[in-house]
Amino acid sequence: MSTINGLPAHVLLVHLIVVFVPLTAVLLIFSAVWPAARRRLIWLVTVLAAITVALTPVTTEAGEWFQHELGGSPAIDKHAALGSTMIYFVVPLLLVTALLIVVHLRDERGHPVGRVVTVLAAVLAIAAGGAATVQVYRVGDSGSHAVWGASRAW
């Protein structure tokens, strides 16, 4: 994917990632630690996690095209290297969501998974959500520096 309506696709798609990753992470953590939230949000979290996993490689591919168009620079290369790792941070969000679906369905059917599995799911959700959020910040920050430069003061 190269452009959307004449604009580089990466520039547009990255905004979806920047919104969806932290949103998915926060809702996943809420769903993991708060059973009432899980009952209401698990399917929304599942959709958000799936969309995020699907959009991440598309955004990365669009970024690689854009990097090729712009030419190499150390800042752009750093951003591209960090961006290529995002898939490793968003897939765990989807995997933990799948675990929470099991917890949810078992609870709904009157056969809870047990305290250990529920606590493990919460710990994994916090770890995956925190890591994904930090990484999307790191990638976005490096992209901002690549575009705007490190020395700009607002």
JOPE-V786142 format. One record per run of one state. SS is the DSSP state (~ for helix, > for strand, _ for the rest). FROM is the first residue (numbers start at 1). TO is the last residue. If there is no record, write none. Layout:
# JOPE-V786142
SS	FROM	TO
SS	FROM	TO
This chain:
# JOPE-V786142
_	1	2
>	3	4
_	5	6
>	7	8
~	9	33
_	34	34
~	35	70
_	71	73
~	74	83
_	84	86
~	87	108
_	109	114
~	115	148
_	149	154
